[in-house]
Amino acid sequence: MTRKQQGLLVAGSWILVVSALFVWLANTSNADLRNQLRSIQPPVLELLFLLVFGAGVARFRTLRRQLHLSWRDALWAGLLAALAFVMTSQVAPRTSRIFYDEQIYKSIGRSLSDESLAQTCNEGEVEYGKLRCTRWEYNKQPYGYPFLIGIGYRIAGVGPDLAHHLNNVVMIALVWVLYGLGRALFASPAAGFFAGLVAVWIPHQVLWSNTAAAEPAAAMFAVLSVLATWSYLRSPSALGAVWAVTSAVWALQFRQECLLLAPVLAVMVVGLRVRELQAVRLWGALLVGFVLSTPFVAHLFAIRGETWGASGPRMSLSYLADNLAVNGAFYLVNDRFPVAFTLLAIVGLLFCGRFLVRAVVLLHFLLFFGIYLVFYAGSYDYGADVRFSVMTYPPVALLAGAGAHWLAAGIRRRLASRRSVPRGRWIALVVVALGISWAGSSFLPLTRSTGEEAWAARYDVELAEEWSESLPVDSIVLTHNPSMFLVRGMNAGQIFVATTEIPYVDEVLRTRYRGGVYLHWSFWCNVADPAQVSLCEQALGAHDFELVDERLRRNYRYALYRLADRSPPLLDSAVSEPAVSEFSGDAAESQESSGVSE
């Protein structure tokens, strides 16, 4: 087949695929589309993961040659990996920081692992170690991170801590990718080493890498796609193009904002090898990537009406000034982010590498920094939304690594005018100086802190874990968040069925679950939201019950009730048992300030 024929074939395929996608979305209702995506997403994610991993392994020999990696590099990368593991798994506390998203991610991972369905389970039973979901909901978040959790469940079994271990591994992968990319972009092993070291010493990078949040993986795979694209442009081939494109598409599966990688990668192509835009192999790889990204495009189409918790517009320039004041100061006041790294990044931006390289890294930072400035919850001071800053850390670390190398080289030149100084010694000197500056400040205590944010929801999850271990196996818990029980092997369902489907509770659940039907008086029964509190009161008032356990924490009340058989009918006067008003009428903090997300 001639080059012209190949081009015509690829162009015709593009027209066919885009047309098919348009017809699909235009002729499918939102409900049907979500139902279809439940089944479509898992095999596509599986194929995409295998392509990224397989192409990366096949491309590694080329990448090693491009980076001139040696056994000494393996030693430095190993030291960074060991430090990253210690910091994330031993120094940072293993906890959740965004509620109840992390529990939902874990539960979706179980649905993907046990049923090969992309869904949040709103009612399900765990029998003989396998989840069977009877009520589901299509989640608005992308499914890449829960898919990785599901792979972990297949390998190691289901457990509440597996997602945290996964993010520990992601942190190790991040420092390795930064080591390679820093070396590639700035032509210096030291720049790569310092980039990885800076990432390990960013407090919130470490803190969020011991949670079950999606941002650490999203940030790592975003920067991996930059490395894969650099490798492809350095030595173009069909395999390299496939790895670069699928890596970018894979990053999209973790956060919608990763669409912003498109202009970053486009600038790289235009700046480094613009003639590649005429190559059939690139457009063929892009076609493969577009086909694999059609479920993601359909996902965006299906969730386009989601409010994301906003009472007004989700995105608006009216949020710009306030968010910029908070988020800009974040990198400058030396409170939650080391200002030394900011200064080193400025040095790297001004003095290190080619202009194109600096422009690409700066664009990467500006896009992921800027998108949250116009988001209603984009302030780093808004609850636990400081996690959005994690997306900006890789470009900051790359520039700071280059700046640290420039500084170390300057020190070496000055010392070398007096006597010969081994190369490793001047690198060690800068490492020690940065380490003393970091450890001598408040950043080490910050890295070890759990934080007061979301204390009420965190205690709710801790109690769910405790109660799951003590309840009969053949029982079910009705709660606002079934995910945190299902991932621990406990049958669970939504609390609303206790009010809207009373015959279902009496005739189905009581019969199926001889161990009992339990009602969870949770965090949501305490918040300053009359609708949530009323739902809890109605659920309890519609049934006879007995109190199984009760805990008080500050002005929040948590309880577990066992619903009794409906005989005789409950009298209206008996509904006054749980004195909930004194606990839930004036909650001490709102959902936003406590870091809770629905």
C-alpha positions in Angstrom: 0.0 0.0 0.0 1.4 3.4 -1.0 1.8 6.3 1.4 -1.1 8.1 -0.3 -3.4 5.1 0.0 -2.5 4.8 3.7 -3.3 8.5 4.2 -6.7 8.0 2.5 -7.4 5.0 4.6 -6.6 6.8 7.8 -8.6 9.9 6.8 -11.6 7.7 5.8 -11.4 5.9 9.1 -11.4 9.2 11.0 -14.6 10.3 9.2 -16.2 7.0 9.9 -15.3 7.0 13.7 -16.3 10.6 14.3 -19.6 10.1 12.4 -20.4 6.9 14.4 -19.7 8.7 17.7 -22.0 11.6 16.7 -24.8 9.3 15.7 -24.4 7.3 18.9 -24.6 10.3 21.2 -27.3 12.1 19.2 -29.7 9.0 19.3 -29.2 7.7 22.8 -31.0 9.0 25.9 -28.9 10.0 28.9 -30.2 7.1 30.9 -29.5 4.6 28.2 -26.1 6.1 27.6 -25.1 5.7 31.2 -26.4 2.2 31.3 -24.3 1.3 28.1 -21.2 3.0 29.5 -21.4 0.7 32.6 -20.6 -2.3 30.4 -18.5 -0.5 27.7 -16.0 1.2 30.0 -14.4 -1.9 31.7 -13.2 -3.7 28.6 -12.0 -0.5 27.0 -10.1 0.5 30.2 -8.6 -3.0 30.2 -7.4 -2.7 26.6 -6.1 0.8 27.1 -4.2 -0.3 30.2 -2.6 -3.2 28.4 -1.6 -1.0 25.5 0.0 1.6 27.7 1.8 -1.0 29.8 2.8 -3.2 26.9 4.0 -0.4 24.6 5.9 1.1 27.6 7.7 -2.2 28.2 8.4 -2.6 24.5 9.7 0.9 24.3 11.8 0.8 27.4 15.0 -0.2 25.7 14.7 2.8 23.3 13.9 5.1 26.2 16.9 3.8 28.2 19.1 4.5 25.2 17.7 7.9 24.7 18.3 8.8 28.4 21.7 7.1 28.5 20.7 5.3 31.7 23.3 3.3 33.5 23.5 1.2 36.7 24.4 4.4 38.6 21.1 5.9 37.4 19.4 2.8 38.7 21.0 3.4 42.1 19.9 7.0 42.3 16.4 6.1 41.2 16.3 3.3 43.8 17.3 5.8 46.5 14.5 8.1 45.4 12.0 5.2 45.4 13.1 4.2 48.9 12.7 7.7 50.2 9.3 8.1 48.5 8.1 4.8 50.1 9.2 5.8 53.6 7.7 9.3 53.3 4.3 8.1 52.0 3.8 4.9 53.9 5.6 5.6 57.2 5.6 9.4 57.7 2.3 10.5 56.2 -0.7 9.2 58.1 -2.8 6.6 56.3 -6.2 8.2 56.2 -8.9 9.6 54.0 -9.0 13.3 53.3 -11.9 13.8 50.9 -15.2 12.3 51.9 -16.8 10.3 50.8 -15.2 10.2 47.4 -12.4 7.9 48.5 -14.8 5.3 49.8 -16.8 5.5 46.5 -13.6 4.9 44.5 -12.9 1.8 46.5 -16.5 0.5 46.1 -16.4 1.2 42.3 -13.1 -0.7 42.2 -15.0 -3.7 43.7 -17.8 -3.4 41.1 -15.2 -3.4 38.4 -13.3 -6.3 39.9 -16.3 -8.5 40.8 -18.9 -7.7 38.2 -16.9 -5.9 35.4 -19.3 -3.0 35.6 -18.5 0.7 35.9 -20.9 1.8 38.6 -21.4 3.0 42.2 -23.3 0.3 44.1 -26.2 1.7 46.0 -27.4 -1.6 47.3 -25.6 -4.9 47.2 -24.6 -8.0 49.0 -21.2 -9.6 49.4 -21.6 -13.4 49.4 -18.7 -15.8 49.4 -16.3 -12.9 48.9 -18.0 -11.5 45.8 -20.1 -8.4 45.4 -23.5 -8.6 43.7 -25.1 -5.2 43.1 -28.9 -4.9 42.9 -29.1 -1.0 42.7 -26.5 1.1 40.9 -25.6 4.6 39.9 -23.3 5.9 37.2 -20.6 8.0 38.9 -19.7 11.4 37.4 -16.0 10.9 38.0 -13.8 9.1 35.4 -13.2 5.4 36.1 -9.4 5.1 35.6 -8.4 5.2 39.2 -11.2 2.8 40.4 -10.1 0.5 37.6 -6.5 0.4 39.0 -8.0 -0.3 42.5 -10.0 -3.1 40.9 -6.8 -4.6 39.4 -5.3 -4.5 42.9 -8.4 -6.3 44.3 -8.0 -9.0 41.7 -4.3 -9.5 42.7 -4.3 -9.0 46.4 -8.0 -9.3 47.4 -10.4 -6.7 48.6 -9.4 -4.5 51.5 -9.9 -0.9 52.7 -6.1 -0.2 52.6 -5.3 -1.4 49.2 -6.0 1.9 47.5 -3.6 3.6 49.9 -0.9 1.1 49.0 -1.7 1.8 45.3 -1.0 5.5 45.8 2.3 4.7 47.6 3.3 2.8 44.4 2.1 5.7 42.3 4.4 8.0 44.3 7.4 5.8 43.5 6.5 5.8 39.9 6.2 9.6 39.9 9.8 10.1 41.2 11.0 7.7 38.5 9.2 9.5 35.8 10.4 12.9 37.0 14.0 11.5 37.2 13.8 10.4 33.5 11.9 13.5 32.3 14.1 15.9 34.1 17.1 14.2 32.6 15.6 14.3 29.2 14.3 17.9 29.1 17.3 19.5 30.8 20.0 17.1 29.6 21.2 16.5 33.1 21.0 13.5 35.5 21.3 15.9 38.4 18.2 17.8 37.2 16.2 14.6 37.1 17.4 13.5 40.5 16.6 16.9 42.1 13.2 16.9 40.4 12.3 13.5 42.1 13.7 14.7 45.4 11.6 17.9 45.3 8.5 15.8 44.7 9.3 13.6 47.7 9.6 16.7 49.9 6.4 18.5 48.9 4.2 18.0 51.9 0.8 17.7 50.2 2.3 15.4 47.5 3.3 13.1 50.3 0.0 13.5 52.3 -2.3 12.8 49.4 -0.1 9.8 48.3 -1.2 7.9 51.4 -4.9 8.5 50.7 -7.3 6.9 48.3 -7.7 10.1 46.2 -7.4 10.1 42.4 -5.2 13.2 42.1 -1.8 11.6 42.7 -2.3 9.0 39.9 -3.8 11.6 37.6 -0.7 13.8 38.1 1.7 10.9 37.6 0.1 9.6 34.4 -0.1 13.2 33.0 3.6 13.6 33.3 4.2 10.1 32.0 2.4 11.1 28.8 4.8 14.0 28.5 7.8 11.6 28.8 6.3 9.2 26.3 5.7 12.0 23.8 9.3 13.2 24.2 10.6 9.7 23.6 8.4 9.4 20.5 9.5 12.7 19.0 13.2 11.9 19.8 13.0 8.6 17.9 9.8 8.4 15.8 8.3 5.0 15.2 4.8 3.5 15.1 5.3 1.9 18.5 6.5 5.2 20.0 3.4 7.0 18.6 1.1 4.4 20.0 2.7 4.7 23.5 2.6 8.5 23.4 -1.0 8.6 22.3 -2.4 5.9 24.5 -0.5 7.3 27.5 -2.3 10.6 27.0 -5.7 8.9 26.6 -5.0 6.8 29.7 -4.4 10.0 31.7 -7.8 11.3 30.7 -9.4 8.4 32.6 -8.3 9.9 35.9 -9.5 13.5 35.8 -11.4 15.5 33.2 -8.8 18.3 33.5 -6.2 16.1 31.9 -7.8 17.2 28.6 -5.5 20.2 29.2 -2.6 18.0 28.3 -3.6 18.3 24.6 -2.1 21.8 24.1 1.1 20.8 26.1 1.7 17.8 23.9 0.8 19.8 20.7 3.4 22.4 21.5 6.0 19.6 22.0 5.2 18.1 18.6 5.3 21.5 16.8 8.4 22.6 18.6 10.4 19.4 18.5 9.4 17.7 15.2 6.7 19.6 13.3 7.2 17.4 10.2 5.8 14.5 12.2 2.4 16.0 11.7 2.6 14.8 8.1 3.4 11.2 9.2 0.7 8.6 8.7 1.9 6.7 11.8 1.0 9.7 14.0 -2.5 10.1 12.6 -3.0 6.3 12.7 -2.0 6.3 16.4 -4.2 9.3 17.1 -7.1 7.4 15.5 -6.5 4.4 17.8 -6.4 6.8 20.7 -9.6 8.6 19.6 -11.4 5.2 19.3 -10.3 4.3 22.8 -11.3 7.7 24.1 -14.9 7.5 22.8 -16.2 6.1 26.1 -14.6 9.1 27.8 -16.2 11.5 25.4 -19.5 9.8 25.9 -18.9 10.0 29.7 -18.5 13.8 29.4 -21.6 14.0 27.3 -23.6 11.9 29.9 -22.6 14.0 32.9 -22.8 17.4 31.2 -25.8 18.3 33.4 -24.0 17.5 36.8 -23.8 20.5 39.2 -20.8 19.1 41.0 -22.3 20.5 44.2 -22.4 24.1 42.9 -25.4 26.2 43.8 -24.5 28.6 40.9 -22.3 28.2 37.8 -19.6 25.6 38.1 -17.1 27.6 36.1 -17.1 31.4 36.1 -14.6 34.3 35.8 -16.3 35.7 38.9 -14.3 33.2 41.0 -11.0 34.2 39.5 -9.9 37.0 41.9 -10.6 35.2 45.1 -9.1 31.9 44.0 -6.0 33.6 42.6 -5.4 35.4 45.9 -5.5 32.1 47.7 -3.8 29.7 45.2 -1.1 32.2 44.2 -0.1 32.8 47.8 0.0 29.0 48.4 3.4 28.8 46.6 4.8 32.0 48.2 4.0 32.2 51.9 6.0 29.1 53.0 3.2 27.7 55.0 1.9 24.6 53.1 4.3 24.6 50.2 8.1 25.2 50.6 8.9 28.6 49.1 12.4 27.4 48.5 11.0 25.1 45.8 9.1 28.0 44.3 12.3 30.0 44.1 14.3 27.1 42.6 11.5 26.7 40.0 11.8 30.4 39.1 15.6 29.9 38.7 15.0 26.9 36.5 12.5 28.8 34.4 14.9 31.7 33.9 18.2 30.0 33.4 17.9 26.3 32.5 17.3 24.4 29.3 16.1 25.4 25.9 13.3 28.0 25.6 10.9 25.4 24.2 11.5 23.1 27.1 10.9 25.8 29.6 7.8 26.9 27.7 6.3 23.4 27.7 6.9 22.9 31.4 5.5 26.4 32.2 2.4 25.7 30.1 1.9 22.5 31.9 1.9 24.3 35.2 -0.2 27.3 34.1 -3.0 25.2 32.6 -3.5 23.0 35.7 -3.0 26.0 38.0 -5.4 28.2 35.9 -8.3 25.8 35.4 -9.1 25.8 39.1 -9.1 29.6 39.3 -12.5 29.7 37.5 -14.0 26.7 39.3 -16.4 27.4 42.1 -14.6 25.0 44.5 -11.1 25.7 43.1 -9.7 27.5 46.1 -6.9 25.6 47.9 -8.5 26.8 51.1 -11.9 25.3 50.2 -12.3 22.2 52.4 -9.9 19.5 51.1 -9.6 21.0 47.7 -5.9 21.7 48.3 -5.7 18.3 46.5 -6.1 20.1 43.2 -2.6 21.6 43.7 -1.2 18.1 43.3 -1.8 18.4 39.6 0.7 21.3 39.5 3.5 19.6 41.4 5.2 17.7 38.6 6.0 20.8 36.5 7.1 22.7 39.6 9.3 19.8 40.6 10.9 19.7 37.1 11.7 23.4 37.1 12.9 23.3 40.7 15.1 20.3 39.9 16.7 22.2 37.0 17.1 25.2 39.3 18.8 23.1 42.0 21.1 21.6 39.4 22.0 25.2 38.2 22.7 26.2 41.8 24.8 23.1 42.5 26.8 23.6 39.3 27.5 27.2 40.3 28.7 26.1 43.7 30.9 23.5 42.1 32.5 26.1 39.8 33.3 28.4 42.7 34.8 25.6 44.8 36.7 24.1 41.8 38.6 27.4 41.4 40.3 26.5 44.6 40.6 22.7 44.5 39.0 19.7 42.7 35.7 18.7 44.1 34.1 15.4 43.2 30.8 15.7 41.3 28.8 13.7 43.8 29.9 16.0 46.7 28.5 19.2 45.3 25.2 17.4 44.6 25.2 16.1 48.1 25.9 19.6 49.4 22.7 21.0 47.8 20.7 17.9 48.9 21.8 18.4 52.5 21.1 22.2 52.4 17.6 21.6 51.0 17.0 18.8 53.5 18.0 20.9 56.5 15.8 23.8 55.2 12.8 21.4 54.8 13.2 19.4 58.0 14.0 22.5 60.1 10.7 24.2 59.1 7.1 23.2 59.9 6.8 21.0 56.8 7.8 17.7 58.6 5.0 18.1 61.2 2.6 19.0 58.4 3.6 15.9 56.5 2.8 13.8 59.7 -0.5 15.5 60.4 -3.9 14.1 59.9 -5.6 17.5 60.1 -8.9 18.6 61.6 -10.6 18.8 58.2 -13.5 16.4 57.9 -13.0 15.1 61.4 -16.8 14.2 61.6 -16.8 12.2 58.4 -13.5 10.5 59.3 -15.0 9.3 62.6 -18.0 8.1 60.7 -15.8 5.9 58.5 -13.9 4.6 61.5 -17.1 3.6 63.1 -18.4 1.9 59.9 -15.2 -0.2 59.9 -15.7 -1.1 63.6 -19.4 -2.0 63.2 -18.7 -4.0 60.1 -16.5 -6.4 62.0 -19.1 -6.9 64.8 -22.4 -7.3 62.8 -23.7 -10.7 61.7 -22.6 -11.8 58.3 -26.1 -12.3 57.1 -27.3 -8.8 57.7 -27.6 -5.5 55.9 -26.9 -1.9 56.8 -29.1 1.0 55.4 -27.0 4.1 55.2 -26.2 7.3 53.2 -23.0 5.8 51.9 -23.2 2.0 51.3 -19.7 2.1 49.7 -17.8 2.2 53.1 -19.6 -1.0 54.2 -19.5 -2.8 50.9 -15.7 -2.5 50.6 -15.4 -4.2 54.0 -17.5 -7.2 52.9 -20.7 -6.0 54.6 -24.1 -6.0 52.8 -25.4 -2.4 52.5 -28.0 -0.3 50.8 -29.3 3.3 50.6 -31.2 4.6 53.6 -34.0 6.1 51.5 -35.5 2.6 51.0 -36.5 2.6 54.7 -38.9 5.5 53.9 -39.9 5.1 50.3 -40.0 1.3 50.0 -41.3 0.1 53.3 -42.9 -3.1 51.9 -39.6 -3.9 50.2 -37.8 -3.6 53.6 -40.5 -5.8 55.3 -41.0 -8.4 52.7 -37.6 -8.7 51.0 -34.8 -7.4 53.1 -36.0 -8.9 56.4 -36.5 -12.3 54.7 -33.2 -12.3 52.8 -31.0 -11.0 55.7 -31.8 -13.2 58.7 -29.0 -11.5 60.6 -31.1 -8.3 60.7 -31.7 -5.0 58.9 -29.7 -2.2 60.5 -30.0 1.6 60.1 -26.9 3.8 60.3 -27.3 7.2 61.9 -24.3 8.7 60.1 -22.5 12.0 59.5 -25.3 13.0 57.1 -27.9 12.7 59.9 -26.0 15.5 61.8 -25.3 18.1 59.1 -27.0 21.5 59.0 -29.2 20.3 56.1 -32.9 19.9 57.0 -33.5 17.5 54.1 -30.8 15.1 55.2 -31.8 15.2 58.9 -35.5 14.7 57.9 -34.6 11.7 55.9 -32.9 10.1 58.8 -35.8 10.8 61.2 -38.4 9.5 58.7 -36.3 6.3 58.1 -36.2 5.6 61.8 -39.7 6.7 62.5 -41.2 4.3 59.9 -40.0 1.2 61.8 -39.8 -0.4 65.2 -36.2 -0.4 66.3 -33.7 -1.1 69.0 -30.5 0.9 69.6 -27.4 -1.3 69.1 -24.6 1.2 69.6 -24.3 5.0 70.0 -21.2 7.3 70.0 -20.9 11.0 70.6 -18.0 13.1 69.1 -18.1 16.8 69.8 -21.7 17.8 68.9 -22.2 14.9 66.5 -24.1 11.8 67.3 -23.6 8.4 65.5 -25.7 5.4 66.1 -26.6 2.0 64.8 -30.2 0.7 65.1 -31.6 -2.8 64.4 -35.0 -2.6 62.7 -37.5 -4.9 64.5 -40.3 -6.9 62.9 -43.4 -4.8 62.1 -45.7 -6.3 64.7 -47.6 -4.6 66.1 -47.5 -1.4 64.0 -45.5 1.4 65.4 -47.6 4.1 67.2 -46.9 7.7 66.2 -46.1 8.6 69.8 -43.2 6.2 69.8 -41.3 8.0 67.2 -39.7 10.4 69.7 -37.0 8.0 70.8 -34.0 9.4 69.0 -33.6 12.9 70.3 -31.8 14.0 67.1 -32.7 17.7 67.1 -30.2 18.6 69.9 -27.4 17.0 67.9 -28.3 17.9 64.3 -29.9 21.4 64.5 -26.7 23.4 64.6 -23.9 21.4 63.1 -20.5 22.9 63.9 -19.3 23.0 60.4 -20.6 22.8 56.9 -19.9 20.1 54.4 -17.5 22.3 52.5 -15.4 23.4 55.4 -15.1 19.9 56.7 -13.8 18.6 53.3 -16.9 16.5 52.5 -18.0 15.9 48.9 -21.1 14.1 47.9 
